[in-house]
Amino acid sequence: MRAIEDRDGGGKEAWKRLRVPAKRAAKRYSKQELLDAVLTRRIEPLNRERITLLDELERSAGDGAPPLEAILSALIEPPLRLSRDPSFATFVKLMGRIYAEGDVPLIRRHFGTTAERFMSAVHRSLPDLPLEELRWRAHFTIAILAHTLLGTKEIMGVAGEATTDRLVTFISAGFRAPAEARSGA
């Protein structure tokens, strides 16, 4: 994946983070192995934070379901907050790029368990939403988040900051929209 070669979190920077000299790493590890190591080091803490937030929401809700907006905030806030930290900003763009490029095995390996936990929580919050429709809306949610993390707001001439509240308001409306009856098209 070219992203590891030409972005922070890739190339020589990845090898430095792995604490392996670049020349030795280039001989010992494939590009995929280096990318996996960088992602594991950065994403595992992010996913742990997301799951911790979700666990707290579910505990607070007791037998009920947590509010949809709170679930979405637990998913969105951690990477969005990291994107504002200069030491993580480029790595967060790499995350957005990985989603945008659609490396399914890589995404499932690093985000699959977390994604399933959040989809289960959203399904409990919106039990009348058919599972297939839930998966489509989760797909759109991740696409919105990836696009936001890529920092491409200038394309549309958007000013200001992408806030968790702004994203949650938009995405929750999409999840709550009526499911359309399936047609032949």
Backbone as CSV, one residue per row, in Angstrom:
resi,resn,N_x,N_y,N_z,CA_x,CA_y,CA_z,C_x,C_y,C_z
1,MET,0.846,-1.165,0.000,0.000,0.000,0.000,0.896,1.233,0.000
2,ARG,0.679,2.088,-0.960,1.512,3.263,-1.134,1.466,4.179,0.069
3,ALA,0.366,4.182,0.799,0.218,5.078,1.945,1.327,4.896,2.965
4,ILE,1.791,3.687,3.151,2.843,3.475,4.152,4.169,4.050,3.680
5,GLU,4.337,4.160,2.380,5.597,4.650,1.850,5.703,6.165,1.887
6,ASP,4.591,6.866,1.726,4.715,8.302,1.542,3.952,9.130,2.573
7,ARG,3.598,8.547,3.664,2.930,9.286,4.738,3.645,9.028,6.047
8,ASP,3.500,9.973,6.991,3.995,9.706,8.335,3.292,8.452,8.808
9,GLY,3.967,7.630,9.535,3.407,6.339,9.887,3.813,5.310,8.854
10,GLY,4.585,5.727,7.874,5.037,4.821,6.837,6.501,5.054,6.551
11,GLY,7.032,4.276,5.624,8.418,4.419,5.228,9.360,4.347,6.411
12,LYS,10.387,5.174,6.403,11.384,5.163,7.470,10.763,5.487,8.819
13,GLU,9.736,6.339,8.835,9.081,6.672,10.102,8.472,5.426,10.746
14,ALA,7.890,4.552,9.944,7.305,3.316,10.486,8.384,2.461,11.119
15,TRP,9.513,2.362,10.448,10.587,1.534,10.976,11.139,2.119,12.267
16,LYS,11.231,3.444,12.329,11.687,4.074,13.570,10.735,3.759,14.708
17,ARG,9.426,3.814,14.437,8.446,3.513,15.477,8.548,2.059,15.913
18,LEU,8.944,1.201,14.988,9.106,-0.203,15.330,10.431,-0.448,16.040
19,ARG,11.219,0.599,16.127,12.548,0.531,16.745,13.449,-0.472,16.022
20,VAL,13.327,-0.508,14.704,14.159,-1.356,13.871,14.832,-0.443,12.862
21,PRO,16.154,-0.519,12.708,16.805,0.320,11.695,16.179,0.090,10.323
22,ALA,16.017,1.168,9.576,15.299,1.119,8.303,15.866,0.090,7.340
23,LYS,17.187,0.029,7.181,17.756,-0.920,6.226,17.485,-2.365,6.644
24,ARG,17.596,-2.643,7.930,17.333,-3.997,8.414,15.845,-4.338,8.281
25,ALA,14.992,-3.377,8.587,13.551,-3.611,8.479,13.155,-3.879,7.041
26,ALA,13.747,-3.138,6.114,13.411,-3.325,4.704,13.753,-4.729,4.236
27,LYS,14.786,-5.320,4.812,15.177,-6.673,4.425,14.373,-7.737,5.154
28,ARG,13.962,-7.450,6.381,13.317,-8.461,7.219,11.806,-8.500,7.096
29,TYR,11.192,-7.351,6.803,9.737,-7.267,6.839,9.176,-6.814,5.500
30,SER,8.032,-7.366,5.157,7.340,-6.901,3.955,6.644,-5.580,4.281
31,LYS,6.234,-4.899,3.243,5.499,-3.650,3.422,4.224,-3.907,4.226
32,GLN,3.563,-5.031,3.962,2.337,-5.377,4.682,2.609,-5.608,6.165
33,GLU,3.716,-6.277,6.477,4.064,-6.522,7.877,4.363,-5.214,8.604
34,LEU,5.034,-4.312,7.931,5.322,-3.009,8.537,4.032,-2.228,8.785
35,LEU,3.152,-2.240,7.790,1.872,-1.543,7.941,1.081,-2.150,9.096
36,ASP,1.034,-3.467,9.171,0.322,-4.132,10.268,0.896,-3.725,11.621
37,ALA,2.219,-3.672,11.717,2.854,-3.305,12.989,2.523,-1.875,13.386
38,VAL,2.569,-0.972,12.434,2.247,0.429,12.720,0.785,0.552,13.137
39,LEU,-0.107,-0.110,12.392,-1.532,-0.029,12.716,-1.828,-0.644,14.076
40,THR,-1.229,-1.780,14.356,-1.457,-2.427,15.651,-1.037,-1.490,16.781
41,ARG,0.118,-0.895,16.639,0.639,-0.016,17.693,-0.261,1.192,17.926
42,ARG,-0.821,1.740,16.870,-1.636,2.948,16.999,-3.125,2.679,17.176
43,ILE,-3.639,1.631,16.536,-5.087,1.406,16.527,-5.570,0.648,17.747
44,GLU,-4.772,-0.267,18.266,-5.234,-1.016,19.439,-5.626,-0.095,20.595
45,PRO,-4.821,0.909,20.952,-5.256,1.811,22.028,-6.522,2.592,21.661
46,LEU,-6.640,2.990,20.405,-7.825,3.713,19.950,-9.065,2.829,20.073
47,ASN,-8.965,1.590,19.611,-10.107,0.677,19.709,-10.434,0.328,21.158
48,ARG,-9.404,0.186,22.001,-9.664,-0.058,23.434,-10.447,1.107,24.033
49,GLU,-10.062,2.331,23.676,-10.796,3.495,24.181,-12.238,3.469,23.705
50,ARG,-12.451,3.178,22.435,-13.809,3.105,21.901,-14.647,2.056,22.651
51,ILE,-14.071,0.880,22.853,-14.797,-0.205,23.531,-15.053,0.154,24.989
52,THR,-14.094,0.798,25.642,-14.290,1.231,27.032,-15.458,2.209,27.118
53,LEU,-15.502,3.166,26.199,-16.618,4.126,26.175,-17.942,3.405,25.936
54,LEU,-17.947,2.461,25.005,-19.173,1.706,24.720,-19.590,0.864,25.921
55,ASP,-18.622,0.220,26.579,-18.929,-0.565,27.781,-19.577,0.311,28.850
56,GLU,-19.044,1.512,29.051,-19.602,2.437,30.043,-21.036,2.825,29.676
57,LEU,-21.270,3.080,28.390,-22.628,3.422,27.943,-23.597,2.271,28.196
58,GLU,-23.164,1.075,27.866,-24.038,-0.084,28.047,-24.298,-0.362,29.522
59,ARG,-23.289,-0.170,30.362,-23.493,-0.329,31.816,-24.502,0.701,32.328
60,SER,-24.346,1.934,31.875,-25.256,3.005,32.308,-26.687,2.751,31.853
61,ALA,-26.839,2.139,30.693,-28.178,1.890,30.147,-28.878,0.721,30.839
62,GLY,-28.127,-0.091,31.570,-28.732,-1.235,32.249,-29.323,-2.209,31.256
63,ASP,-30.612,-2.516,31.421,-31.278,-3.451,30.519,-31.683,-2.802,29.205
64,GLY,-31.672,-1.476,29.151,-32.049,-0.773,27.932,-30.868,-0.609,26.991
65,ALA,-31.134,0.074,25.912,-30.080,0.354,24.936,-29.566,1.774,25.153
66,PRO,-28.280,1.987,24.995,-27.764,3.355,25.087,-28.343,4.197,23.952
67,PRO,-28.408,5.502,24.142,-28.891,6.371,23.060,-27.975,6.282,21.835
68,LEU,-28.557,6.315,20.663,-27.808,6.218,19.416,-26.696,7.264,19.354
69,GLU,-27.013,8.508,19.732,-26.014,9.570,19.645,-24.799,9.290,20.532
70,ALA,-25.030,8.700,21.692,-23.917,8.374,22.588,-23.053,7.267,21.989
71,ILE,-23.686,6.286,21.359,-22.945,5.196,20.705,-22.067,5.771,19.590
72,LEU,-22.664,6.622,18.767,-21.912,7.214,17.663,-20.781,8.106,18.171
73,SER,-21.014,8.832,19.246,-19.947,9.664,19.826,-18.775,8.808,20.289
74,ALA,-19.064,7.666,20.888,-17.997,6.767,21.348,-17.186,6.223,20.175
75,LEU,-17.806,6.070,19.033,-17.119,5.602,17.836,-16.297,6.711,17.185
76,ILE,-16.863,7.909,17.124,-16.303,9.002,16.329,-15.300,9.860,17.091
77,GLU,-15.567,10.140,18.353,-14.738,11.091,19.100,-13.261,10.713,19.198
78,PRO,-12.914,9.458,19.529,-11.485,9.152,19.680,-10.630,9.449,18.436
79,PRO,-11.002,8.978,17.230,-10.138,9.310,16.089,-10.207,10.790,15.712
80,LEU,-11.359,11.416,15.900,-11.468,12.834,15.576,-10.599,13.670,16.514
81,ARG,-10.586,13.300,17.789,-9.728,13.994,18.755,-8.256,13.816,18.388
82,LEU,-7.887,12.577,18.023,-6.498,12.330,17.627,-6.104,13.137,16.397
83,SER,-7.049,13.346,15.491,-6.724,14.088,14.270,-6.347,15.536,14.562
84,ARG,-6.723,16.038,15.726,-6.379,17.412,16.114,-5.021,17.493,16.814
85,ASP,-4.477,16.355,17.195,-3.172,16.302,17.853,-2.106,16.246,16.761
86,PRO,-1.252,17.259,16.685,-0.264,17.285,15.606,0.596,16.027,15.514
87,SER,0.860,15.372,16.633,1.698,14.170,16.586,0.948,12.964,16.016
88,PHE,-0.369,13.035,15.917,-1.163,11.932,15.381,-1.855,12.287,14.070
89,ALA,-1.850,13.550,13.699,-2.654,14.008,12.563,-2.376,13.232,11.282
90,THR,-1.132,13.010,10.965,-0.815,12.298,9.726,-1.193,10.834,9.819
91,PHE,-1.017,10.232,10.998,-1.427,8.839,11.164,-2.938,8.704,10.986
92,VAL,-3.698,9.653,11.511,-5.150,9.594,11.378,-5.534,9.702,9.902
93,LYS,-4.794,10.515,9.144,-5.042,10.572,7.700,-4.738,9.223,7.056
94,LEU,-3.710,8.537,7.530,-3.403,7.199,7.029,-4.576,6.264,7.296
95,MET,-5.180,6.350,8.481,-6.360,5.533,8.793,-7.472,5.818,7.799
96,GLY,-7.727,7.103,7.552,-8.755,7.481,6.583,-8.444,6.938,5.204
97,ARG,-7.185,6.988,4.830,-6.754,6.494,3.526,-6.938,4.981,3.405
98,ILE,-6.657,4.262,4.472,-6.829,2.798,4.464,-8.294,2.458,4.209
99,TYR,-9.185,3.169,4.880,-10.615,2.939,4.634,-10.977,3.318,3.206
100,ALA,-10.478,4.467,2.759,-10.813,4.936,1.415,-10.319,3.973,0.340
101,GLU,-9.157,3.342,0.565,-8.615,2.415,-0.419,-9.288,1.051,-0.355
102,GLY,-9.995,0.771,0.728,-10.808,-0.442,0.817,-10.044,-1.749,0.934
103,ASP,-8.976,-1.773,1.692,-8.226,-3.015,1.936,-9.006,-3.833,2.967
104,VAL,-9.961,-4.626,2.479,-10.906,-5.330,3.346,-10.222,-6.232,4.380
105,PRO,-9.278,-7.088,3.995,-8.648,-7.933,5.027,-7.941,-7.112,6.108
106,LEU,-7.259,-6.068,5.698,-6.561,-5.214,6.658,-7.555,-4.515,7.589
107,ILE,-8.621,-3.985,7.030,-9.640,-3.291,7.827,-10.292,-4.264,8.802
108,ARG,-10.654,-5.439,8.336,-11.282,-6.422,9.236,-10.340,-6.841,10.348
109,ARG,-9.065,-7.013,10.012,-8.089,-7.450,11.010,-7.939,-6.412,12.120
110,HIS,-7.949,-5.143,11.762,-7.685,-4.101,12.756,-8.943,-3.437,13.313
111,PHE,-10.060,-3.524,12.607,-11.272,-2.837,13.053,-12.495,-3.733,13.172
112,GLY,-12.407,-4.978,12.696,-13.590,-5.845,12.617,-14.307,-6.075,13.925
113,THR,-13.584,-6.444,14.963,-14.204,-6.728,16.255,-14.867,-5.481,16.816
114,THR,-14.190,-4.356,16.712,-14.740,-3.090,17.207,-15.984,-2.710,16.405
115,ALA,-15.912,-2.851,15.091,-17.061,-2.515,14.245,-18.275,-3.380,14.600
116,GLU,-18.058,-4.661,14.819,-19.171,-5.547,15.175,-19.790,-5.162,16.516
117,ARG,-18.963,-4.799,17.487,-19.493,-4.359,18.787,-20.379,-3.133,18.625
118,PHE,-19.921,-2.175,17.827,-20.712,-0.960,17.634,-21.972,-1.235,16.832
119,MET,-21.894,-2.115,15.841,-23.106,-2.431,15.080,-24.128,-3.128,15.963
120,SER,-23.676,-3.981,16.852,-24.602,-4.629,17.794,-25.267,-3.600,18.697
121,ALA,-24.487,-2.628,19.172,-25.044,-1.585,20.040,-26.061,-0.729,19.281
122,VAL,-25.735,-0.370,18.049,-26.676,0.419,17.241,-27.930,-0.394,16.976
123,HIS,-27.782,-1.677,16.710,-28.949,-2.528,16.461,-29.856,-2.603,17.690
124,ARG,-29.259,-2.671,18.877,-30.077,-2.654,20.104,-30.785,-1.306,20.262
125,SER,-30.124,-0.242,19.830,-30.718,1.086,19.932,-31.832,1.296,18.902
126,LEU,-31.691,0.655,17.750,-32.683,0.772,16.661,-33.134,-0.631,16.240
127,PRO,-33.856,-1.338,17.101,-34.183,-2.744,16.819,-35.079,-2.948,15.601
128,ASP,-35.808,-1.918,15.172,-36.692,-2.078,14.017,-35.975,-1.890,12.685
129,LEU,-34.729,-1.447,12.721,-33.965,-1.273,11.490,-33.460,-2.648,11.038
130,PRO,-33.842,-3.070,9.821,-33.379,-4.384,9.345,-31.839,-4.461,9.332
131,LEU,-31.325,-5.630,9.636,-29.882,-5.823,9.755,-29.132,-5.440,8.473
132,GLU,-29.687,-5.804,7.321,-29.023,-5.439,6.059,-28.936,-3.920,5.915
133,GLU,-30.012,-3.236,6.274,-30.015,-1.764,6.205,-29.045,-1.176,7.221
134,LEU,-28.962,-1.777,8.401,-28.007,-1.340,9.418,-26.582,-1.427,8.881
135,ARG,-26.268,-2.531,8.213,-24.913,-2.698,7.656,-24.614,-1.635,6.598
136,TRP,-25.588,-1.322,5.751,-25.379,-0.268,4.758,-25.137,1.079,5.439
137,ARG,-25.913,1.368,6.439,-25.760,2.660,7.115,-24.452,2.723,7.904
138,ALA,-24.018,1.592,8.443,-22.707,1.546,9.095,-21.609,1.784,8.056
139,HIS,-21.767,1.209,6.884,-20.817,1.425,5.783,-20.737,2.919,5.444
140,PHE,-21.884,3.572,5.324,-21.892,5.008,5.019,-21.256,5.809,6.156
141,THR,-21.490,5.386,7.390,-20.910,6.066,8.553,-19.391,6.023,8.494
142,ILE,-18.848,4.855,8.215,-17.397,4.710,8.149,-16.840,5.530,6.981
143,ALA,-17.563,5.570,5.870,-17.119,6.371,4.730,-17.069,7.854,5.090
144,ILE,-18.076,8.320,5.801,-18.103,9.726,6.236,-16.939,9.995,7.177
145,LEU,-16.716,9.102,8.122,-15.619,9.284,9.065,-14.272,9.258,8.346
146,ALA,-14.083,8.312,7.430,-12.818,8.230,6.688,-12.582,9.497,5.881
147,HIS,-13.602,9.962,5.214,-13.473,11.186,4.410,-13.136,12.381,5.302
148,THR,-13.760,12.440,6.456,-13.486,13.514,7.402,-12.051,13.433,7.912
149,LEU,-11.597,12.235,8.229,-10.232,12.061,8.731,-9.187,12.399,7.676
150,LEU,-9.532,12.232,6.410,-8.594,12.582,5.345,-8.371,14.088,5.261
151,GLY,-9.248,14.857,5.898,-9.067,16.300,5.935,-9.298,16.968,4.597
152,THR,-10.323,16.547,3.899,-10.572,17.059,2.552,-11.649,18.141,2.501
153,LYS,-11.915,18.789,3.628,-12.997,19.778,3.662,-12.753,20.948,2.717
154,GLU,-11.492,21.229,2.407,-11.180,22.351,1.528,-11.746,22.155,0.129
155,ILE,-11.932,20.906,-0.280,-12.506,20.631,-1.601,-13.858,21.303,-1.736
156,MET,-14.650,21.264,-0.666,-15.990,21.857,-0.688,-15.996,23.294,-0.177
157,GLY,-14.845,23.814,0.198,-14.786,25.174,0.717,-15.365,25.292,2.116
158,VAL,-15.295,24.204,2.884,-15.858,24.192,4.233,-14.887,24.883,5.186
159,ALA,-15.426,25.754,6.012,-14.622,26.430,7.022,-14.958,25.836,8.388
160,GLY,-14.099,26.062,9.347,-14.353,25.588,10.698,-13.858,24.173,10.889
161,GLU,-14.296,23.577,11.967,-13.794,22.271,12.383,-14.891,21.216,12.306
162,ALA,-14.500,20.022,11.881,-15.433,18.892,11.918,-15.529,18.454,13.372
163,THR,-16.661,18.672,13.980,-16.822,18.320,15.391,-17.593,17.012,15.519
164,THR,-17.396,16.358,16.636,-18.135,15.120,16.907,-19.632,15.400,16.873
165,ASP,-20.063,16.500,17.498,-21.501,16.822,17.519,-22.055,16.987,16.103
166,ARG,-21.304,17.652,15.254,-21.763,17.872,13.874,-21.906,16.535,13.144
167,LEU,-20.911,15.665,13.301,-20.971,14.364,12.642,-22.077,13.483,13.225
168,VAL,-22.185,13.461,14.547,-23.203,12.625,15.193,-24.607,13.070,14.797
169,THR,-24.837,14.359,14.732,-26.156,14.863,14.330,-26.520,14.373,12.929
170,PHE,-25.568,14.478,12.012,-25.812,14.065,10.628,-25.988,12.547,10.515
171,ILE,-25.080,11.813,11.112,-25.094,10.349,10.977,-26.291,9.737,11.695
172,SER,-26.648,10.253,12.870,-27.800,9.683,13.583,-29.086,9.893,12.797
173,ALA,-29.190,11.023,12.101,-30.367,11.244,11.248,-30.416,10.190,10.137
174,GLY,-29.277,9.830,9.599,-29.228,8.786,8.571,-29.647,7.432,9.107
175,PHE,-29.203,7.102,10.308,-29.612,5.825,10.907,-31.105,5.806,11.204
176,ARG,-31.664,6.945,11.571,-33.088,6.991,11.931,-34.019,7.152,10.732
177,ALA,-33.476,7.453,9.577,-34.299,7.612,8.386,-35.066,6.312,8.121
178,PRO,-36.287,6.420,7.608,-37.049,5.194,7.328,-36.326,4.301,6.320
179,ALA,-36.394,3.018,6.561,-35.815,2.064,5.604,-36.752,1.980,4.417
180,GLU,-36.193,2.117,3.237,-37.012,2.050,2.030,-37.353,0.605,1.718
181,ALA,-38.529,0.435,1.155,-38.905,-0.911,0.715,-38.003,-1.288,-0.440
182,ARG,-37.535,-2.512,-0.434,-36.636,-2.955,-1.516,-37.412,-3.097,-2.809
183,SER,-36.827,-2.577,-3.844,-37.431,-2.722,-5.165,-36.525,-3.603,-6.010
184,GLY,-36.923,-3.864,-7.212,-36.133,-4.700,-8.115,-34.867,-4.000,-8.599
185,ALA,-34.751,-2.703,-8.405,-33.585,-1.967,-8.932,-32.479,-1.879,-7.920
